[in-house]
């Protein structure tokens, strides 16, 4: 583990997000940045002189309240991480060494992002956002060192044009959806790779994708699964599913819009256990990503 990322590793693997939030009253990072905890008011404050003309010095006061503490803390940590990564790369003239160093950083951030997906916490999306922020800063500063790394897949933007007009969903949502699909035997993960599954939902032209998504379950379950995804997209309807040509039934035939309607009608009272399991997963995804 690179020491630069120890803050995130400790928070996500060793301790917890809540344990970090509990340090608000005496956080060492805030103290290093000039903040003091004011017990009377319950916030941290820093006053800094920005101008001194010899007569009336001007001070700027900055206040960090408890509800904004984690956000501000990670901003400070990210500045420290980025500054040190930049310094390390600029002092080392060898491109090969820099590529290896940066790859190691990206590998560890990817590991942290994978951990984020597994955790349940009200602030987990904020942590994910801050980790992605590090990737963006480094990628923008040194675009030619590593043109592609697997961690870049987390940089899906709201403005990306997709066939189903996805809502503002982070890459971790699609990973969670993939894990849900194979955990419930909706797909066979030995047959369908994670990247192909995600491409089906994020591509602007899914009908052109070579690797399709074949359902491992019957049409009742597949139809209910597809119907349950509507809240995460602006245009995920029966017609668009058919036009996408990316979803196949168990018999390897393209899933048609009418298949969803028929399966929902006929399977109403036949898949209560499967529906309950799907509902539970979908509820968790909604709570995490649709706020």
C-alpha contacts under 8 A as a table, 3 or more apart, distances in Angstrom:
res1	aa1	res2	aa2	distance
1	X	5	X	7.45
1	X	6	X	7.42
1	X	108	X	7.19
2	X	5	X	5.80
2	X	6	X	6.91
2	X	105	X	7.30
2	X	108	X	7.83
3	X	6	X	5.03
4	X	7	X	7.52
4	X	81	X	5.73
4	X	84	X	7.75
5	X	8	X	5.63
5	X	9	X	6.35
5	X	81	X	7.14
6	X	9	X	4.94
6	X	10	X	5.82
7	X	10	X	5.38
7	X	11	X	6.21
7	X	77	X	7.63
8	X	11	X	5.06
8	X	12	X	5.97
8	X	112	X	7.40
9	X	12	X	5.27
9	X	13	X	5.45
9	X	14	X	6.93
9	X	112	X	6.98
10	X	13	X	5.53
10	X	14	X	4.70
10	X	15	X	5.76
10	X	16	X	7.67
11	X	14	X	6.06
11	X	15	X	5.07
11	X	16	X	4.87
11	X	17	X	5.61
11	X	19	X	7.73
11	X	20	X	6.73
12	X	15	X	6.46
12	X	16	X	5.73
12	X	17	X	6.88
12	X	112	X	7.40
12	X	115	X	7.00
12	X	116	X	7.26
13	X	16	X	7.36
13	X	115	X	7.79
15	X	19	X	6.39
15	X	20	X	7.88
16	X	19	X	5.17
16	X	20	X	6.60
17	X	20	X	5.23
17	X	21	X	6.38
17	X	121	X	7.74
17	X	123	X	7.67
18	X	21	X	4.95
18	X	22	X	6.18
19	X	22	X	5.06
19	X	23	X	6.96
20	X	23	X	5.54
20	X	24	X	7.74
20	X	70	X	7.80
21	X	24	X	5.84
21	X	69	X	7.21
21	X	70	X	6.25
22	X	25	X	7.56
23	X	26	X	5.64
23	X	27	X	5.16
24	X	27	X	5.42
24	X	66	X	6.79
24	X	69	X	6.85
25	X	37	X	5.79
25	X	44	X	7.74
26	X	31	X	7.57
26	X	37	X	6.89
27	X	30	X	5.53
27	X	31	X	6.32
28	X	31	X	4.96
28	X	32	X	6.11
29	X	32	X	5.11
29	X	33	X	6.36
29	X	73	X	7.20
29	X	76	X	7.48
29	X	77	X	7.75
30	X	33	X	5.03
30	X	34	X	6.45
30	X	35	X	5.28
30	X	36	X	7.52
30	X	73	X	7.09
31	X	34	X	5.11
31	X	35	X	4.91
31	X	36	X	6.17
32	X	35	X	7.35
34	X	46	X	5.79
35	X	44	X	5.85
35	X	45	X	5.10
35	X	46	X	4.57
36	X	44	X	5.23
36	X	45	X	5.43
36	X	46	X	6.49
37	X	42	X	7.17
37	X	43	X	5.82
37	X	44	X	4.19
37	X	45	X	6.42
38	X	41	X	5.74
38	X	42	X	5.77
38	X	43	X	5.57
38	X	44	X	5.75
38	X	45	X	6.91
39	X	42	X	4.89
39	X	43	X	6.96
42	X	65	X	7.42
42	X	66	X	7.69
43	X	63	X	6.79
43	X	64	X	5.95
43	X	65	X	4.83
43	X	66	X	6.39
44	X	63	X	5.73
44	X	64	X	5.14
44	X	65	X	6.44
45	X	61	X	6.98
45	X	62	X	5.67
45	X	63	X	4.50
45	X	64	X	6.31
46	X	61	X	5.68
46	X	62	X	5.26
46	X	63	X	6.58
47	X	59	X	6.30
47	X	60	X	5.55
47	X	61	X	4.30
47	X	62	X	6.36
48	X	59	X	5.28
48	X	60	X	5.26
48	X	61	X	6.45
49	X	52	X	7.35
49	X	57	X	6.81
49	X	58	X	5.62
49	X	59	X	4.13
49	X	60	X	6.22
50	X	57	X	7.79
50	X	58	X	5.86
50	X	59	X	5.79
50	X	60	X	6.71
51	X	57	X	5.66
51	X	58	X	5.14
51	X	59	X	7.26
52	X	55	X	7.17
52	X	56	X	6.52
52	X	57	X	4.20
52	X	58	X	6.31
53	X	56	X	6.34
53	X	57	X	6.27
54	X	57	X	6.79
64	X	68	X	6.38
64	X	69	X	6.20
64	X	72	X	7.57
65	X	68	X	5.47
65	X	69	X	6.07
66	X	69	X	4.96
66	X	70	X	7.99
67	X	70	X	7.53
68	X	71	X	5.56
68	X	72	X	6.27
69	X	72	X	5.25
69	X	73	X	5.89
70	X	73	X	5.00
70	X	74	X	6.15
71	X	74	X	5.42
71	X	75	X	6.29
71	X	126	X	7.27
72	X	75	X	4.99
72	X	76	X	6.35
73	X	76	X	5.22
73	X	77	X	6.26
74	X	77	X	4.84
74	X	78	X	5.89
74	X	127	X	7.94
74	X	130	X	6.78
75	X	78	X	5.09
75	X	79	X	6.27
75	X	130	X	7.44
76	X	79	X	5.21
76	X	80	X	6.38
77	X	80	X	5.10
77	X	81	X	6.14
78	X	81	X	4.94
78	X	82	X	5.93
78	X	130	X	7.55
78	X	134	X	6.47
79	X	82	X	5.21
79	X	83	X	5.93
80	X	83	X	5.25
80	X	84	X	6.23
81	X	84	X	5.39
81	X	85	X	6.18
81	X	134	X	7.96
82	X	85	X	5.12
82	X	86	X	6.04
82	X	134	X	6.83
82	X	137	X	7.29
82	X	138	X	7.07
83	X	86	X	5.22
83	X	87	X	6.12
84	X	87	X	4.97
84	X	88	X	6.05
85	X	88	X	5.12
85	X	89	X	6.25
86	X	89	X	5.31
86	X	90	X	6.11
86	X	138	X	7.84
87	X	90	X	5.25
87	X	91	X	6.15
88	X	91	X	5.49
88	X	92	X	6.47
89	X	92	X	5.38
89	X	93	X	7.75
89	X	98	X	5.80
90	X	93	X	7.02
92	X	95	X	7.84
92	X	97	X	7.52
92	X	98	X	6.87
93	X	98	X	7.92
94	X	97	X	5.43
94	X	98	X	6.36
95	X	98	X	5.03
95	X	99	X	6.10
95	X	145	X	7.54
96	X	99	X	5.21
96	X	100	X	6.31
97	X	100	X	5.16
97	X	101	X	6.08
98	X	101	X	4.96
98	X	102	X	6.00
98	X	145	X	7.51
99	X	102	X	5.19
99	X	103	X	5.93
99	X	145	X	5.87
99	X	146	X	6.56
100	X	103	X	5.09
100	X	104	X	6.23
101	X	104	X	5.21
101	X	105	X	6.52
102	X	105	X	5.00
102	X	106	X	6.23
102	X	146	X	7.78
103	X	106	X	5.07
103	X	107	X	6.00
103	X	146	X	7.61
103	X	149	X	7.74
104	X	107	X	5.03
104	X	108	X	6.30
105	X	108	X	5.30
105	X	109	X	6.27
106	X	109	X	5.08
106	X	110	X	6.09
106	X	135	X	7.44
106	X	149	X	7.41
106	X	151	X	6.44
107	X	110	X	5.18
107	X	111	X	6.34
107	X	151	X	7.33
108	X	111	X	4.94
108	X	112	X	6.27
109	X	112	X	4.96
109	X	113	X	6.18
109	X	131	X	6.95
109	X	135	X	7.99
109	X	151	X	7.50
110	X	113	X	5.03
110	X	114	X	6.20
110	X	150	X	7.83
110	X	151	X	5.34
111	X	114	X	5.16
111	X	115	X	6.33
112	X	115	X	5.02
112	X	116	X	6.27
113	X	116	X	4.92
113	X	117	X	6.64
113	X	128	X	6.53
113	X	131	X	7.32
113	X	172	X	7.82
114	X	117	X	5.43
114	X	118	X	7.06
114	X	172	X	7.80
115	X	118	X	5.35
115	X	119	X	6.78
116	X	119	X	5.43
116	X	124	X	6.62
116	X	127	X	7.72
116	X	128	X	6.66
117	X	172	X	6.09
117	X	175	X	7.97
117	X	176	X	6.93
119	X	124	X	7.24
120	X	124	X	7.00
121	X	124	X	5.25
122	X	125	X	7.56
122	X	288	X	7.83
123	X	126	X	5.34
123	X	127	X	6.53
124	X	127	X	5.07
124	X	128	X	6.24
125	X	128	X	5.00
125	X	129	X	6.11
125	X	288	X	7.49
125	X	289	X	7.88
126	X	129	X	5.00
126	X	130	X	6.27
127	X	130	X	5.16
127	X	131	X	6.31
128	X	131	X	5.20
128	X	132	X	6.23
129	X	132	X	5.18
129	X	133	X	6.16
130	X	133	X	4.87
130	X	134	X	6.68
131	X	134	X	5.35
131	X	135	X	6.85
132	X	135	X	5.12
132	X	136	X	6.33
132	X	154	X	7.11
132	X	155	X	7.00
133	X	136	X	5.14
133	X	137	X	6.20
134	X	137	X	5.18
134	X	138	X	6.26
135	X	138	X	5.34
135	X	139	X	5.88
135	X	152	X	7.63
136	X	139	X	5.08
136	X	140	X	5.92
136	X	155	X	7.94
137	X	140	X	5.37
137	X	141	X	6.18
138	X	141	X	5.07
138	X	142	X	5.95
138	X	143	X	7.79
139	X	142	X	5.33
139	X	143	X	5.06
140	X	143	X	5.53
142	X	145	X	5.79
142	X	146	X	7.73
143	X	146	X	6.48
143	X	147	X	6.26
144	X	147	X	5.75
146	X	149	X	6.92
148	X	152	X	6.88
149	X	152	X	5.65
150	X	153	X	6.01
151	X	154	X	5.95
152	X	155	X	5.53
153	X	156	X	6.61
153	X	171	X	6.88
154	X	170	X	6.88
154	X	171	X	4.87
154	X	172	X	7.13
155	X	170	X	7.82
155	X	171	X	7.21
156	X	160	X	6.93
156	X	169	X	7.90
156	X	170	X	6.40
156	X	171	X	6.24
157	X	160	X	5.37
157	X	168	X	7.38
157	X	170	X	7.80
158	X	166	X	7.87
158	X	167	X	6.90
158	X	168	X	4.87
158	X	169	X	7.19
161	X	165	X	6.72
161	X	203	X	7.88
161	X	204	X	5.87
162	X	165	X	5.01
162	X	166	X	6.34
162	X	201	X	7.63
162	X	202	X	5.42
162	X	203	X	5.35
162	X	204	X	4.07
162	X	205	X	7.51
163	X	166	X	7.85
163	X	201	X	7.64
163	X	202	X	7.15
163	X	203	X	6.29
163	X	204	X	4.52
163	X	205	X	6.14
163	X	206	X	7.08
163	X	235	X	8.00
163	X	244	X	7.74
164	X	201	X	7.04
164	X	202	X	7.71
164	X	204	X	7.97
164	X	233	X	6.12
164	X	234	X	6.59
164	X	235	X	4.90
164	X	236	X	5.30
164	X	240	X	7.16
165	X	233	X	5.76
165	X	234	X	5.30
165	X	235	X	5.74
165	X	236	X	7.72
166	X	169	X	6.93
166	X	201	X	7.97
166	X	202	X	7.37
166	X	232	X	6.52
166	X	233	X	4.37
166	X	234	X	6.13
166	X	235	X	7.72
167	X	232	X	5.90
167	X	233	X	5.24
167	X	234	X	6.58
169	X	173	X	6.27
169	X	232	X	7.77
169	X	289	X	6.65
170	X	173	X	5.51
170	X	174	X	7.46
170	X	289	X	7.88
171	X	174	X	5.47
171	X	175	X	6.61
172	X	175	X	4.99
172	X	176	X	6.10
173	X	176	X	5.08
173	X	177	X	6.15
173	X	285	X	7.21
173	X	289	X	7.11
174	X	177	X	4.87
174	X	178	X	6.08
174	X	198	X	5.86
175	X	178	X	5.06
175	X	179	X	6.22
175	X	194	X	7.23
175	X	198	X	7.34
176	X	179	X	5.11
176	X	180	X	6.10
176	X	285	X	7.75
177	X	180	X	4.98
177	X	181	X	6.15
178	X	181	X	5.08
178	X	182	X	6.48
178	X	194	X	6.52
178	X	197	X	6.74
178	X	198	X	7.38
179	X	182	X	5.48
179	X	183	X	5.91
180	X	183	X	5.07
180	X	184	X	6.13
180	X	281	X	6.78
181	X	184	X	5.44
181	X	185	X	6.25
181	X	186	X	4.99
181	X	187	X	5.72
182	X	185	X	4.80
182	X	186	X	5.71
182	X	187	X	5.06
182	X	188	X	5.83
182	X	189	X	5.75
183	X	186	X	7.64
184	X	187	X	7.86
184	X	274	X	7.96
184	X	277	X	7.64
184	X	278	X	7.67
185	X	188	X	6.43
185	X	216	X	6.38
185	X	217	X	6.57
186	X	215	X	5.69
186	X	216	X	5.19
186	X	217	X	5.10
186	X	221	X	7.46
186	X	222	X	6.75
187	X	192	X	7.26
187	X	213	X	7.75
187	X	214	X	6.68
187	X	215	X	4.98
187	X	216	X	4.60
187	X	217	X	7.00
188	X	191	X	5.39
188	X	192	X	6.17
188	X	215	X	7.63
188	X	216	X	5.95
189	X	192	X	4.95
189	X	193	X	6.21
189	X	194	X	7.67
190	X	193	X	7.13
192	X	196	X	6.66
192	X	197	X	6.67
192	X	213	X	6.79
192	X	214	X	7.85
193	X	196	X	5.37
193	X	197	X	6.33
194	X	197	X	5.18
194	X	198	X	6.20
195	X	198	X	5.21
195	X	199	X	6.04
196	X	199	X	5.03
196	X	200	X	6.39
196	X	211	X	6.33
196	X	212	X	7.41
196	X	213	X	7.66
197	X	200	X	5.39
197	X	201	X	7.20
197	X	212	X	7.94
197	X	213	X	6.41
198	X	201	X	5.46
198	X	202	X	6.23
199	X	202	X	5.00
199	X	203	X	5.27
199	X	206	X	7.36
200	X	203	X	5.97
200	X	206	X	5.54
200	X	209	X	7.59
200	X	212	X	7.47
200	X	213	X	7.41
200	X	246	X	6.36
201	X	206	X	7.56
202	X	206	X	8.00
203	X	206	X	5.34
205	X	208	X	5.75
205	X	209	X	7.32
205	X	244	X	7.43
206	X	209	X	5.26
206	X	244	X	5.47
206	X	245	X	7.08
206	X	246	X	5.95
207	X	243	X	7.30
207	X	244	X	4.83
207	X	245	X	4.98
207	X	246	X	5.73
209	X	212	X	6.77
209	X	246	X	7.23
211	X	246	X	7.94
212	X	246	X	4.94
212	X	247	X	6.11
212	X	248	X	6.96
213	X	246	X	6.00
213	X	247	X	4.88
213	X	248	X	5.88
214	X	247	X	5.96
214	X	248	X	4.43
214	X	249	X	5.69
214	X	250	X	6.27
214	X	252	X	6.29
215	X	218	X	7.52
215	X	222	X	6.63
215	X	247	X	7.42
215	X	248	X	6.11
215	X	249	X	5.18
215	X	250	X	5.24
216	X	249	X	7.60
216	X	250	X	5.51
217	X	221	X	6.30
217	X	222	X	6.33
217	X	249	X	7.98
217	X	250	X	6.38
218	X	221	X	5.72
218	X	222	X	6.24
218	X	249	X	7.51
218	X	250	X	6.46
219	X	222	X	4.89
219	X	223	X	5.69
219	X	249	X	6.78
219	X	250	X	7.68
219	X	259	X	7.29
219	X	260	X	7.56
219	X	263	X	5.82
220	X	223	X	5.32
220	X	224	X	6.29
220	X	260	X	7.83
220	X	263	X	4.57
220	X	264	X	6.23
220	X	266	X	7.49
220	X	267	X	5.30
220	X	271	X	7.30
221	X	224	X	5.16
221	X	225	X	6.05
221	X	263	X	7.89
221	X	271	X	7.02
221	X	274	X	6.91
221	X	275	X	7.45
222	X	225	X	5.05
222	X	226	X	6.20
222	X	249	X	7.83
222	X	260	X	7.85
223	X	226	X	5.22
223	X	227	X	6.10
223	X	259	X	7.13
223	X	260	X	4.52
223	X	261	X	7.59
223	X	263	X	5.84
223	X	264	X	6.34
224	X	227	X	5.06
224	X	228	X	6.11
224	X	260	X	7.41
224	X	263	X	7.68
224	X	264	X	6.37
224	X	275	X	7.19
225	X	228	X	5.24
225	X	229	X	6.79
225	X	278	X	6.86
226	X	229	X	5.41
226	X	230	X	7.44
226	X	260	X	7.78
227	X	230	X	5.89
227	X	237	X	7.73
227	X	260	X	7.55
228	X	231	X	7.30
228	X	279	X	7.76
228	X	282	X	7.19
229	X	232	X	5.83
229	X	233	X	7.33
229	X	236	X	7.33
229	X	282	X	7.82
230	X	233	X	5.62
230	X	234	X	7.43
230	X	235	X	7.58
230	X	236	X	5.32
230	X	237	X	6.91
231	X	234	X	7.49
232	X	286	X	7.94
232	X	290	X	7.48
233	X	236	X	5.56
235	X	240	X	7.08
236	X	240	X	6.16
236	X	241	X	6.79
237	X	240	X	5.39
237	X	241	X	6.19
237	X	257	X	7.94
238	X	241	X	5.21
238	X	242	X	6.42
238	X	256	X	7.43
238	X	257	X	4.17
238	X	258	X	7.14
238	X	260	X	6.83
238	X	261	X	7.91
239	X	242	X	5.24
239	X	243	X	6.20
239	X	256	X	7.78
239	X	257	X	5.32
240	X	243	X	4.95
240	X	244	X	5.95
240	X	257	X	7.78
241	X	244	X	5.28
241	X	245	X	6.98
241	X	246	X	7.80
241	X	247	X	7.38
241	X	255	X	7.46
241	X	256	X	6.99
241	X	257	X	6.31
242	X	245	X	5.62
242	X	247	X	7.92
242	X	254	X	7.45
242	X	255	X	6.15
242	X	256	X	4.62
242	X	257	X	5.22
244	X	247	X	7.53
245	X	248	X	7.72
245	X	254	X	6.01
245	X	255	X	7.29
246	X	254	X	7.24
247	X	254	X	5.91
247	X	255	X	5.53
248	X	251	X	7.55
248	X	252	X	5.19
248	X	253	X	5.09
248	X	254	X	4.36
248	X	255	X	5.01
249	X	252	X	5.23
249	X	253	X	5.46
249	X	254	X	6.31
249	X	255	X	5.63
250	X	253	X	7.43
255	X	259	X	6.47
256	X	259	X	5.18
256	X	260	X	7.11
257	X	260	X	5.54
257	X	261	X	6.87
258	X	261	X	5.03
258	X	262	X	6.07
259	X	262	X	5.21
259	X	263	X	5.88
260	X	263	X	5.17
260	X	264	X	6.08
261	X	264	X	5.34
261	X	265	X	6.29
262	X	265	X	5.10
262	X	266	X	6.07
263	X	266	X	5.26
263	X	267	X	5.57
264	X	267	X	5.31
264	X	268	X	5.82
265	X	268	X	5.66
266	X	269	X	7.77
266	X	270	X	7.87
267	X	270	X	4.90
267	X	271	X	6.24
268	X	271	X	6.96
268	X	272	X	7.83
269	X	272	X	6.28
271	X	274	X	5.24
271	X	275	X	5.91
272	X	275	X	5.03
272	X	276	X	6.05
273	X	276	X	5.16
273	X	277	X	6.37
274	X	277	X	5.16
274	X	278	X	6.18
275	X	278	X	5.10
275	X	279	X	5.95
276	X	279	X	5.06
276	X	280	X	6.25
277	X	280	X	5.21
277	X	281	X	6.55
278	X	281	X	5.29
278	X	282	X	6.09
279	X	282	X	5.08
279	X	283	X	5.89
280	X	283	X	5.17
280	X	284	X	6.42
281	X	284	X	5.21
281	X	285	X	6.37
282	X	285	X	5.02
282	X	286	X	6.08
283	X	286	X	5.10
283	X	287	X	6.18
284	X	287	X	5.16
284	X	288	X	6.20
285	X	288	X	5.09
285	X	289	X	5.86
285	X	290	X	7.63
286	X	289	X	5.34
286	X	290	X	4.97
286	X	291	X	7.71
287	X	290	X	6.01
287	X	291	X	6.86
288	X	291	X	7.20
